């Protein structure tokens, strides 16, 4: 079998909730316009002394405390993100120091945009198989408000900040994630300019192109994962989809033919938090008792790259 199970989760959101009415004070929009097109009612933005690293630490500490696993037992630490405070050092390296992980812990940041957390889950599964310490910390975190153009109403209403963390254990008798990962290189549909660019490092997105991609990639990826696992969609207890746009999710749920009650999310409250989206929703489902021990969650991310990733994650 050789795989990982989820032991615990944690999450952190900034103090400041920003409603659609708040956004309407900054840009020509309205609550009705945003909600009907995206399903978003509010999102959270970092303010004052709040940082990306601070969100990561808060979510990670919560996951560690809930697991009962000591920092000396961690073998892998991965942070999935595209909006870290520093290009280097990696946020994962700061977590190693501040959380007291051993110095030989494998630590790095991973950028697969909105698919990043699921990419990181599978990466941790592979790395932990070769590690002497069989526990891994995976964090998905974003401070997207720091790279959002608040004069562009088509993008600024979408994105929020936050962090979600997962503590996983690898064992030889645990099931595989049956991960499915993919990429369709495209630097035009969704991108953020890099250090050598003469333009500001804001998020740029062709909404129509991303929508067309997402409603194809999400159902295709979900089906591939269960087929790889030798299961059917009806065997899945909960679908944890990247919270990009409610219309994307609704379209994909209908295409898959699964029970919408198994696919409820939190986009109305948190907006699109990119790599933080899947772990934030996982934590919410677990802490509310919707997901419990022994159940299977099919996690699917999709976004910039263009990338997609799916994994069947079982709760220990």
Beta strands, then each sheet from edge to edge (+ up, - down):
strand 1: 3-12
strand 2: 16-19
strand 3: 42-45
strand 4: 74-80
strand 5: 106-110
strand 6: 135-143
strand 7: 161-171
strand 8: 180-186
strand 9: 190-192
strand 10: 203-205
strand 11: 238-241
strand 12: 296-303
strand 13: 305-314
sheet 1: 1+ 7- 6+ 4+ 5+
sheet 2: 2+ 3-
sheet 3: 8+ 13- 12+ 11+
sheet 4: 9+ 10-
end
